[in-house]
Amino acid sequence: MRRNRRVDTPPPRTGGSETEILRAFLDYLRASIAAKVEGAPEPQVRTAAVASGTNLLGLLNHLTFVERALFLGDTVSDWKATFQAEPADTVADITARYRQTVEFANEVLDECADLDAQLPRSRPERPAPSVRWALVHMIEETGRHAGHADILRELIDGSTGR
């Protein structure tokens, strides 16, 4: 197995407000996981290398659904299914969909100056969380799956680093 070692991208150096720090770390993690998926070869990118069935393309697909549910108010009826990309979806498709979702989520967040306020989404069956909670949750969710992606990508082609 060849080793592709990338230079690690350090965490963001931010000052300023709590909002700026939270958003910078979320964007850092978003870029990290997207970079892990980009350039990953077929069919390994969608092949499970662990007993749970987790695969690299499925992780990014899942995070797209999480971003859409949390920030855009989409309803997801089967979370387990979000961990699998459709057979016709390519790495480029899933990556583009994720980046577009992140862009839409950031547009929502751009309008949220108060971290204690509820997210402005329309889901009457479930109250929206605070902006702070949503940012911290998305950092946790993205960071957790970025760690999974690190391992899966290394198993695929030896690529390491952020």
VOZAZA-475143 format. One record per atom (N, C-alpha, C): residue in one letter; chain; residue number from 1; x, y, z. Coordinates in Angstrom, 1 decimal, m for minus. Each point is the difference from the previous one (the first is absolute). Example, Ala and Ser with C-alpha at 12.3 -4.5 7.8 and 13.67 -1.06 7.14 Angstrom:
BEGIN
  rest  kette   nr    east   north      up
     a      A    1    13.2    m5.7     7.8
     a      A    1    m0.9     1.2     0.0
     a      A    1     0.9     1.2     0.0
     s      A    2    m0.4     1.1    m0.7
     s      A    2     0.9     1.1     0.0
     s      A    2    m0.8     1.1     0.8
# end
This chain:
BEGIN
  rest  kette   nr    east   north      up
     m      A    1     0.9    m1.2     0.0
     m      A    1    m0.9     1.2     0.0
     m      A    1     0.9     1.2     0.0
     r      A    2    m0.3     0.9    m0.9
     r      A    2     0.9     1.2     0.0
     r      A    2    m0.5     1.0     1.0
     r      A    3     0.8     0.8     0.5
     r      A    3    m0.3     1.0     1.0
     r      A    3     0.0     1.4    m0.6
     n      A    4    m1.2     0.7     0.0
     n      A    4    m0.1     1.3    m0.5
     n      A    4    m0.1     0.9     1.3
     r      A    5     1.0     0.7     0.3
     r      A    5     0.0     0.8     1.2
     r      A    5    m0.2     1.4    m0.4
     r      A    6    m1.1     0.6     0.5
     r      A    6    m0.2     1.4    m0.3
     r      A    6     0.4     0.8     1.3
     v      A    7     0.3     1.2    m0.2
     v      A    7     0.4     0.9     1.1
     v      A    7    m1.3     0.3     0.8
     d      A    8     0.1    m0.2     1.3
     d      A    8    m1.2     0.3     0.8
     d      A    8    m0.3     1.5    m0.1
     t      A    9    m1.3     0.3    m0.1
     t      A    9    m0.5     1.4     0.0
     t      A    9    m0.3     0.2     1.5
     p      A   10     0.7     1.0     0.6
     p      A   10    m0.3     0.3     1.4
     p      A   10    m1.4     0.5     0.3
     p      A   11    m0.5    m0.1     1.2
     p      A   11    m1.3     0.5     0.3
     p      A   11     0.0     1.5    m0.2
     p      A   12    m1.1     0.6    m0.2
     p      A   12    m0.1     1.4    m0.3
     p      A   12     0.5     0.9     1.2
     r      A   13     0.7     1.0    m0.3
     r      A   13     0.4     1.0     1.0
     r      A   13    m1.0     1.1     0.0
     t      A   14    m0.8     0.0     1.0
     t      A   14    m1.0     1.0     0.0
     t      A   14     0.0     0.9     1.2
     g      A   15    m0.4     1.1    m0.1
     g      A   15    m0.2     0.9     1.2
     g      A   15    m1.4     0.4    m0.1
     g      A   16    m0.4     1.0     0.7
     g      A   16    m1.3     0.6    m0.2
     g      A   16    m1.0    m0.8     0.8
     s      A   17    m1.2     0.0    m0.5
     s      A   17    m1.2    m0.5     0.7
     s      A   17    m0.1    m1.5     0.0
     e      A   18    m0.8    m0.4     0.9
     e      A   18    m0.3    m1.4     0.1
     e      A   18    m0.6    m0.6    m1.3
     t      A   19    m0.9     0.8    m0.6
     t      A   19    m0.5    m0.4    m1.3
     t      A   19     1.0    m0.2    m1.0
     e      A   20     1.0     0.9    m0.1
     e      A   20     1.1    m0.1    m1.0
     e      A   20     0.8    m1.3     0.2
     i      A   21     0.3    m0.3     1.3
     i      A   21     0.8    m1.1     0.3
     i      A   21    m0.8    m1.3    m0.3
     l      A   22    m1.3    m0.1     0.4
     l      A   22    m0.8    m1.2    m0.3
     l      A   22    m0.1    m0.2    m1.5
     r      A   23    m0.3     1.0    m0.7
     r      A   23    m0.2    m0.1    m1.5
     r      A   23     1.4    m0.4    m0.7
     a      A   24     1.1     0.6     0.5
     a      A   24     1.3    m0.3    m0.6
     a      A   24     0.3    m1.5     0.2
     f      A   25    m0.2    m0.5     1.2
     f      A   25     0.2    m1.4     0.2
     f      A   25    m0.9    m0.9    m0.8
     l      A   26    m1.2     0.3    m0.1
     l      A   26    m1.0    m0.8    m0.8
     l      A   26     0.5     0.0    m1.5
     d      A   27     0.3     1.2    m0.5
     d      A   27     0.5     0.0    m1.4
     d      A   27     1.3    m0.7    m0.2
     y      A   28     0.8     0.0     1.0
     y      A   28     1.3    m0.8    m0.1
     y      A   28    m0.3    m1.5    m0.1
     l      A   29    m0.9    m0.5     0.9
     l      A   29    m0.4    m1.4    m0.1
     l      A   29    m0.7    m0.4    m1.2
     r      A   30    m0.9     0.9    m0.5
     r      A   30    m0.7    m0.2    m1.3
     r      A   30     1.0    m0.2    m1.1
     a      A   31     1.0     0.9    m0.1
     a      A   31     1.0    m0.1    m1.1
     a      A   31     0.8    m1.2     0.2
     s      A   32     0.3    m0.4     1.2
     s      A   32     0.9    m1.2     0.3
     s      A   32    m0.7    m1.3    m0.5
     i      A   33    m1.3    m0.1     0.3
     i      A   33    m0.7    m1.3    m0.5
     i      A   33    m0.2     0.0    m1.5
     a      A   34    m0.3     1.1    m0.5
     a      A   34    m0.2     0.1    m1.5
     a      A   34     1.3    m0.4    m0.7
     a      A   35     1.1     0.5     0.5
     a      A   35     1.3    m0.3    m0.5
     a      A   35     0.4    m1.5     0.0
     k      A   36    m0.5    m0.7     1.1
     k      A   36     0.2    m1.4     0.2
     k      A   36    m0.7    m0.8    m1.1
     v      A   37    m1.2     0.5    m0.4
     v      A   37    m0.8    m0.7    m1.0
     v      A   37     0.5     0.3    m1.4
     e      A   38     0.3     1.2    m0.3
     e      A   38     0.5     0.4    m1.3
     e      A   38     1.2    m0.8    m0.5
     g      A   39    m0.1    m0.5    m1.2
     g      A   39     1.2    m0.7    m0.5
     g      A   39     0.0    m1.5     0.4
     a      A   40    m0.9    m0.4     0.9
     a      A   40     0.0    m1.4     0.4
     a      A   40    m0.5    m0.9    m1.1
     p      A   41     0.6    m1.1    m0.3
     p      A   41    m0.3    m0.8    m1.1
     p      A   41    m1.3    m0.8     0.1
     e      A   42    m0.6    m0.3    m1.1
     e      A   42    m1.1    m0.9     0.0
     e      A   42     0.6    m1.4    m0.2
     p      A   43    m0.6    m1.1     0.4
     p      A   43    m1.2     0.0     0.9
     p      A   43     0.3     0.1     1.5
     q      A   44     1.3     0.2     0.3
     q      A   44     0.4     0.0     1.4
     q      A   44    m0.7     1.1     0.8
     v      A   45    m0.3     1.1    m0.6
     v      A   45    m0.6     1.1     0.7
     v      A   45    m1.4    m0.3     0.6
     r      A   46    m0.6    m1.0    m0.6
     r      A   46    m1.4    m0.4     0.4
     r      A   46     0.0    m1.5     0.6
     t      A   47     1.2    m0.5     0.1
     t      A   47     0.1    m1.4     0.6
     t      A   47     0.3     0.1     1.5
     a      A   48    m0.7    m0.8     0.7
     a      A   48     0.2     0.0     1.5
     a      A   48     1.3    m0.8     0.3
     a      A   49     0.9     0.7     0.8
     a      A   49     1.2    m0.6     0.4
     a      A   49     0.0    m0.5     1.4
     v      A   50    m1.2     0.2     0.7
     v      A   50    m0.2    m0.3     1.4
     v      A   50    m1.3    m0.8     0.1
     a      A   51    m0.1    m0.7     1.1
     a      A   51    m1.2    m0.9     0.2
     a      A   51    m1.3     0.8     0.0
     s      A   52     0.0     1.2     0.5
     s      A   52    m1.2     0.8     0.1
     s      A   52    m0.6     0.4    m1.4
     g      A   53     0.8    m0.2    m1.0
     g      A   53    m0.5     0.4    m1.4
     g      A   53     0.3     1.4    m0.4
     t      A   54     0.6     0.8     0.9
     t      A   54     0.3     1.4    m0.2
     t      A   54     1.0     0.1    m1.2
     n      A   55    m0.3     0.9    m0.9
     n      A   55     0.9     0.3    m1.1
     n      A   55     0.1     1.5    m0.2
     l      A   56     1.1     0.3    m0.7
     l      A   56     0.4     1.4    m0.1
     l      A   56    m1.1     0.9    m0.7
     l      A   57    m0.5    m0.4    m1.1
     l      A   57    m1.0     0.7    m0.7
     l      A   57    m1.3     0.2     0.8
     g      A   58    m0.4    m1.1     0.7
     g      A   58    m1.1     0.0     0.9
     g      A   58     0.1     1.0     1.1
     l      A   59     1.2     0.2     0.6
     l      A   59     0.2     1.0     1.0
     l      A   59    m0.4     1.4    m0.4
     l      A   60     0.5     0.3    m1.2
     l      A   60    m0.2     1.4    m0.5
     l      A   60    m1.5     0.2    m0.4
     n      A   61    m0.6    m1.1    m0.5
     n      A   61    m1.4     0.0    m0.4
     n      A   61    m0.8     0.3     1.3
     h      A   62     0.3    m0.8     1.1
     h      A   62    m0.7     0.2     1.3
     h      A   62     0.2     1.4     0.5
     l      A   63     1.2     0.6     0.0
     l      A   63     0.2     1.3     0.5
     l      A   63    m0.8     1.1    m0.8
     t      A   64    m0.2    m0.3    m1.3
     t      A   64    m0.9     0.9    m0.8
     t      A   64    m1.4     0.0     0.6
     f      A   65    m0.5    m1.2     0.3
     f      A   65    m1.4    m0.1     0.6
     f      A   65     0.0     0.7     1.4
     v      A   66     1.0    m0.2     0.8
     v      A   66     0.0     0.6     1.3
     v      A   66     0.0     1.5    m0.1
     e      A   67     0.8     0.6    m0.9
     e      A   67     0.0     1.4    m0.2
     e      A   67    m1.3     0.5    m0.5
     r      A   68    m0.6    m0.7    m0.9
     r      A   68    m1.3     0.4    m0.5
     r      A   68    m1.1     0.0     1.0
     a      A   69     0.0    m1.1     0.9
     a      A   69    m1.0    m0.1     1.0
     a      A   69     0.2     1.0     1.1
     l      A   70     1.2     0.3     0.4
     l      A   70     0.3     0.9     1.1
     l      A   70    m0.2     1.4    m0.4
     f      A   71     0.6     0.4    m1.1
     f      A   71     0.0     1.5    m0.3
     f      A   71    m1.1     0.4    m1.0
     l      A   72    m0.5    m1.0    m0.8
     l      A   72    m1.0     0.4    m1.0
     l      A   72    m1.4    m0.6     0.3
     g      A   73    m0.1    m0.8     1.0
     g      A   73    m1.3    m0.5     0.4
     g      A   73    m0.5    m1.2    m0.7
     d      A   74     0.8    m0.6    m0.8
     d      A   74    m0.4    m1.2    m0.7
     d      A   74    m0.4    m1.2     1.0
     t      A   75    m0.9    m0.8    m0.4
     t      A   75    m0.3    m1.2     0.8
     t      A   75     0.6    m1.2    m0.6
     v      A   76     0.6    m0.8     0.8
     v      A   76     0.7    m1.3    m0.4
     v      A   76    m0.8    m1.1     0.6
     s      A   77    m0.5    m0.9    m0.8
     s      A   77    m0.8    m1.1     0.6
     s      A   77     0.8    m1.2     0.3
     d      A   78     1.1    m0.2    m0.6
     d      A   78     0.9    m1.2     0.2
     d      A   78     1.4     0.4     0.1
     w      A   79     0.5     0.3     1.2
     w      A   79     1.4     0.5     0.1
     w      A   79     1.0    m1.1    m0.4
     k      A   80    m0.3    m1.2     0.3
     k      A   80     0.9    m1.1    m0.4
     k      A   80     0.3     0.0    m1.5
     a      A   81    m1.1     0.3    m0.8
     a      A   81     0.2     0.0    m1.5
     a      A   81     0.9     1.1    m0.4
     t      A   82     0.1     1.1     0.7
     t      A   82     0.8     1.1    m0.4
     t      A   82     1.5    m0.3     0.0
     f      A   83     0.4    m1.2     0.6
     f      A   83     1.4    m0.4     0.0
     f      A   83     0.4    m0.7    m1.3
     q      A   84    m0.9    m0.1    m1.0
     q      A   84     0.3    m0.7    m1.2
     q      A   84    m0.4     1.0    m1.2
     a      A   85     1.0     0.2    m0.9
     a      A   85    m0.3     0.8    m1.1
     a      A   85    m0.7    m0.9    m1.1
     e      A   86    m0.8     0.7    m0.8
     e      A   86    m0.7    m0.7    m1.1
     e      A   86     1.1    m0.5    m1.0
     p      A   87    m0.3    m1.2    m0.6
     p      A   87     1.0    m0.6    m0.9
     p      A   87     0.4     0.9    m1.1
     a      A   88    m0.9     0.9    m0.5
     a      A   88     0.4     0.9    m1.1
     a      A   88     0.7     1.2     0.4
     d      A   89     0.1     0.3     1.3
     d      A   89     0.7     1.2     0.5
     d      A   89     1.5    m0.3     0.0
     t      A   90     0.7     1.0    m0.6
     t      A   90     1.4     0.0     0.0
     t      A   90     0.6     0.8     1.2
     v      A   91     1.3    m0.1     0.1
     v      A   91     0.7     0.8     1.0
     v      A   91    m0.3     1.4    m0.3
     a      A   92     0.1     0.4    m1.2
     a      A   92    m0.2     1.4    m0.4
     a      A   92    m1.4     0.5     0.4
     d      A   93    m1.0    m0.9    m0.3
     d      A   93    m1.4     0.3     0.4
     d      A   93    m0.2     0.2     1.5
     i      A   94     0.5    m0.9     0.8
     i      A   94    m0.2     0.1     1.4
     i      A   94     0.7     1.2     0.6
     t      A   95     1.3     0.2    m0.5
     t      A   95     0.7     1.1     0.5
     t      A   95    m0.6     1.4    m0.4
     a      A   96    m0.5     0.1    m1.2
     a      A   96    m0.7     1.2    m0.4
     a      A   96    m1.2     0.2     0.8
     r      A   97    m0.8    m1.0     0.2
     r      A   97    m1.2     0.1     0.8
     r      A   97     0.3     0.4     1.4
     y      A   98     1.0    m0.5     0.6
     y      A   98     0.5     0.4     1.3
     y      A   98     0.4     1.4     0.1
     r      A   99     0.8     0.4    m1.0
     r      A   99     0.5     1.4     0.0
     r      A   99    m1.2     1.0    m0.2
     q      A  100    m0.9    m0.4    m0.8
     q      A  100    m1.2     0.9    m0.2
     q      A  100    m0.8     0.1     1.2
     t      A  101    m0.2    m1.1     0.7
     t      A  101    m0.8     0.0     1.3
     t      A  101     0.7     0.8     1.0
     v      A  102     1.3    m0.1     0.1
     v      A  102     0.8     0.9     0.9
     v      A  102    m0.2     1.4    m0.3
     e      A  103     0.0     0.4    m1.3
     e      A  103    m0.2     1.3    m0.4
     e      A  103    m1.4     0.5     0.5
     f      A  104    m1.0    m0.8    m0.2
     f      A  104    m1.4     0.4     0.4
     f      A  104     0.0     0.1     1.5
     a      A  105     0.6    m0.9     0.7
     a      A  105     0.0     0.0     1.5
     a      A  105     0.7     1.3     0.5
     n      A  106     1.1     0.4    m0.7
     n      A  106     0.7     1.2     0.4
     n      A  106    m0.8     1.2    m0.3
     e      A  107    m0.8     0.0    m1.0
     e      A  107    m0.9     1.1    m0.2
     e      A  107    m1.0     0.2     1.1
     v      A  108    m0.5    m1.1     0.5
     v      A  108    m0.9     0.0     1.2
     v      A  108     0.8     0.6     1.2
     l      A  109     1.2    m0.5     0.2
     l      A  109     0.8     0.4     1.2
     l      A  109     0.4     1.4    m0.1
     d      A  110     0.2     0.6    m1.2
     d      A  110     0.3     1.4    m0.2
     d      A  110    m1.0     0.9     0.6
     e      A  111    m1.3    m0.5     0.0
     e      A  111    m1.1     0.8     0.5
     e      A  111    m0.2    m0.2     1.5
     c      A  112     0.8    m0.8     0.7
     c      A  112    m0.1    m0.3     1.4
     c      A  112     1.0     0.7     0.8
     a      A  113    m0.2     1.2     0.5
     a      A  113     1.0     0.7     0.7
     a      A  113     0.0    m0.4     1.5
     d      A  114    m1.1    m0.5     0.5
     d      A  114    m0.1    m0.4     1.4
     d      A  114     0.1    m1.5     0.2
     l      A  115     1.0    m0.4     0.7
     l      A  115     0.2    m1.4     0.2
     l      A  115    m1.0    m0.7     0.9
     d      A  116    m0.7     0.8     0.8
     d      A  116    m1.0    m0.5     0.9
     d      A  116    m1.4    m0.1    m0.7
     a      A  117    m0.1     0.6    m1.2
     a      A  117    m1.3     0.0    m0.7
     a      A  117    m0.2    m1.4    m0.7
     q      A  118    m1.2    m0.4    m0.2
     q      A  118    m0.3    m1.2    m0.7
     q      A  118     0.3     0.1    m1.5
     l      A  119     0.4    m1.1    m0.6
     l      A  119     0.2     0.0    m1.5
     l      A  119    m1.3     0.4    m0.7
     p      A  120     0.1     0.7    m1.0
     p      A  120    m1.2     0.4    m0.8
     p      A  120    m0.4    m1.0    m1.0
     r      A  121    m0.6    m1.1     0.5
     r      A  121    m0.4    m1.1    m1.0
     r      A  121    m1.4    m0.3     0.3
     s      A  122    m0.6    m0.6    m1.0
     s      A  122    m1.5    m0.3     0.1
     s      A  122    m0.2    m1.5     0.2
     r      A  123    m0.1    m0.5     1.2
     r      A  123    m0.3    m1.4     0.4
     r      A  123    m0.9     0.1     1.2
     p      A  124    m1.3     0.2    m0.2
     p      A  124    m0.9     0.2     1.1
     p      A  124    m0.1    m1.2     1.0
     e      A  125     0.3    m1.2    m0.5
     e      A  125     0.0    m1.2     0.9
     e      A  125     1.1     0.0     1.0
     r      A  126     1.0     0.8    m0.2
     r      A  126     1.2     0.0     0.8
     r      A  126     0.6     1.4     0.1
     p      A  127     0.1     0.5     1.2
     p      A  127     0.6     1.4     0.1
     p      A  127     1.4     0.0    m0.4
     a      A  128     0.4     1.1    m0.6
     a      A  128     1.4     0.2    m0.5
     a      A  128     0.9     0.2     1.2
     p      A  129     1.2    m0.6    m0.1
     p      A  129     1.0     0.3     1.1
     p      A  129     0.6     1.4    m0.1
     s      A  130     0.7     0.3     1.1
     s      A  130     0.7     1.3    m0.1
     s      A  130     1.1    m0.1    m1.1
     v      A  131     0.4     1.2    m0.4
     v      A  131     1.1     0.0    m1.0
     v      A  131     1.3    m0.5     0.6
     r      A  132     0.3     0.3     1.2
     r      A  132     1.2    m0.5     0.7
     r      A  132    m0.1    m1.6     0.0
     w      A  133    m1.1    m0.5     0.5
     w      A  133    m0.1    m1.5     0.1
     w      A  133     0.2    m0.6    m1.4
     a      A  134    m0.6     0.6    m1.0
     a      A  134     0.1    m0.6    m1.4
     a      A  134     1.4     0.1    m0.5
     l      A  135     0.7     1.1     0.3
     l      A  135     1.4     0.1    m0.5
     l      A  135     0.9    m1.1     0.8
     v      A  136    m0.2    m0.1     1.3
     v      A  136     0.9    m0.9     0.7
     v      A  136    m0.4    m1.4    m0.4
     h      A  137    m1.3    m0.3    m0.2
     h      A  137    m0.3    m1.4    m0.4
     h      A  137     0.6    m0.3    m1.4
     m      A  138    m0.1     1.0    m0.9
     m      A  138     0.5    m0.3    m1.4
     m      A  138     1.5    m0.1     0.1
     i      A  139     0.7     0.7     0.8
     i      A  139     1.5    m0.2     0.2
     i      A  139     0.2    m1.4     0.5
     e      A  140    m0.7    m0.5     1.0
     e      A  140     0.2    m1.3     0.5
     e      A  140    m0.3    m1.1    m1.0
     e      A  141    m1.1     0.2    m0.7
     e      A  141    m0.4    m1.0    m1.0
     e      A  141     1.0    m0.1    m1.2
     t      A  142     0.4     1.2    m0.5
     t      A  142     0.9     0.0    m1.1
     t      A  142     1.4    m0.5     0.5
     g      A  143     0.4     0.4     1.2
     g      A  143     1.3    m0.4     0.5
     g      A  143     0.1    m1.5     0.2
     r      A  144    m1.1    m0.6     0.5
     r      A  144     0.0    m1.4     0.2
     r      A  144     0.1    m0.8    m1.3
     h      A  145    m0.8     0.5    m1.0
     h      A  145     0.0    m0.7    m1.3
     h      A  145     1.3     0.3    m0.8
     a      A  146     0.6     1.1     0.3
     a      A  146     1.3     0.3    m0.7
     a      A  146     1.1    m0.9     0.5
     g      A  147    m0.1    m0.4     1.3
     g      A  147     0.9    m1.0     0.6
     g      A  147    m0.2    m1.3    m0.7
     h      A  148    m1.3    m0.4    m0.1
     h      A  148    m0.2    m1.3    m0.7
     h      A  148     0.5     0.1    m1.5
     a      A  149    m0.2     1.1    m0.6
     a      A  149     0.5     0.2    m1.4
     a      A  149     1.5    m0.1    m0.1
     d      A  150     0.7     0.5     1.0
     d      A  150     1.5    m0.1     0.0
     d      A  150     0.4    m1.4    m0.1
     i      A  151    m0.6    m0.8     0.9
     i      A  151     0.4    m1.5     0.0
     i      A  151    m0.4    m0.7    m1.3
     l      A  152    m1.3     0.3    m0.5
     l      A  152    m0.4    m0.7    m1.2
     l      A  152     0.8     0.4    m1.2
     r      A  153     0.4     1.3    m0.1
     r      A  153     0.8     0.4    m1.1
     r      A  153     1.4    m0.6     0.0
     e      A  154     0.6    m0.1     1.2
     e      A  154     1.3    m0.7     0.1
     e      A  154    m0.1    m1.4    m0.4
     l      A  155    m1.1    m0.7     0.4
     l      A  155    m0.2    m1.4    m0.4
     l      A  155    m0.1    m0.2    m1.5
     i      A  156    m0.6     1.0    m0.7
     i      A  156    m0.2     0.0    m1.4
     i      A  156     1.3     0.1    m0.8
     d      A  157     0.7     1.1     0.3
     d      A  157     1.2     0.2    m0.8
     d      A  157     1.2     0.6     0.7
     g      A  158     0.0    m0.1     1.4
     g      A  158     1.1     0.4     0.8
     g      A  158     0.1     1.5     0.2
     s      A  159    m1.0     0.8    m0.5
     s      A  159     0.0     1.4     0.1
     s      A  159    m0.2     0.4     1.5
     t      A  160     0.8     0.9     0.5
     t      A  160    m0.1     0.5     1.4
     t      A  160     0.1     1.5     0.0
     g      A  161    m0.3     0.6     1.1
     g      A  161     0.1     1.4     0.2
     g      A  161    m1.4     0.7    m0.3
     r      A  162     0.0     1.3     0.5
     r      A  162    m1.2     0.7    m0.2
     r      A  162     0.1     1.0    m1.2
# end
